[in-house]
Amino acid sequence: MRNEINSKIALIISREGMGEAPPELSLTLIKNYLALLVQEGKIPAYICLYGNGVKLICQGSPVIQEFKAIEEKGSKIIICKTCLAFNNMLDKTEAGTIGTMADIVDVQHNCTKIINL
């Protein structure tokens, strides 16, 4: 499968999972979604995590391998520093780059399509 990095797409994850669902289902949905991105080679240029979404890229998360695979394929993952600090997780990230809200605003401004999960 050829990887297709779309330089104009940013994926925004602000929840610890996907959708308004019970936690177990929400985590299953995000795991399936991220795995499909890798499987299909449809890689967003950026993934931004803030709010409770930062918990998905920290130690103990069930989706760490999916994030690492997406990052290896060229996606830039930006994690909100303020959100990590609030959750006492600054030293717990497993992939991506810790950034500021200004970094996230830049991504949103420069991409033509924003996908909110």
N, C-alpha and C positions, 0 to 999 in steps of 0.2 A: 504494500500500500504506500503510495507516494504521500509524503507529508505536505500539507498545504497550509502554510502560515498566512493568515489573513491579516495584513498589517493595519487594517482599518477597524478591526473588531476588538473590543474590550469586554471581558466577562467580569461582572461585579458580583461578589458574594458577600452578603452582609448578615447571613444567618448561619447557624451551626447545622447545616443541612440544606434541603431544597423544599420549598413550598411550605404551606401551612398544614402540617401533618404531625402525628405523633413522632417523637424523636427517632424511634427505630426506623420508621418508614422514611422520614426525612433524610436520614443518613444513607439508607439504601438507595434512595433516588439520586442523591448527589454522587454517590460512588458509581452508580450505573451511568450517569451523565458524563462524568469525567473519563471513565473507562471507554465510553463510546467515542469521545473526542480523540483519544489515543488510537483506538482500533480503526476508526475511519480516517485518521490523519487530518482531521479538521481542527487545526490548532489556532486558537486566538492569539493575537500578538501580545495581549496583556491579560492578566488576571489580577484583579485588585480585591483584597480582602480587608474588610473593616467590620466594626461591631462584633457580634459573636462569630462572624465568619472566620476571624483569625484563629479560632480554636481548631479549625479543620486542618491547619498546617503545622500544628504543634504536636509534640510528643504524645503518643497515645491515640492519635486520631486514626480512624479506620481508612482514611483516604490519602495517607501520606504517599504511598507508592504511586498512586494516580497523579498526584501533583508532581512528583519527581519525574515521572515519565513525560508529562506535558512540558516541564521545564527543559528536560533533555532534548526535546524536539524543537526548542527555540522560543517558547513562550516566556515572557518576562512576568514574574509573579511579584507583586508589590503588596507588602503587609503593613497595615497601619500601626505605627509605633505607639501612638497614644492608646489604641485599643489593646495592644499587647501589654503595655504598662499597667493599664487599668485592671487587666486580668492576671497580673503578676506572671506573665509569660514571655518576657523579653528574651530570656535565655533558653526558650523551649522550641523555637522554630526548627523545622526539619528541611525546609526548602525555601526558595524565594529570597527576596531582599526586603529588609525592613526599610520602610519609607515614611514620608510624612503625608498629611492630607494634601499638601501642595503637589506632591508627586502624583497622587490620585486625580486631582483636578486637571493636571497637565495631560494625563492619559485620556481622561474623558473629553477634554477639549480637542485633542488631536485625532481622536478616532471618530469615524463617521457612523459607527453602529455600536451601541452599548446594550449588552444583554445582562439584565438583572435577574439573579436567581434568588 
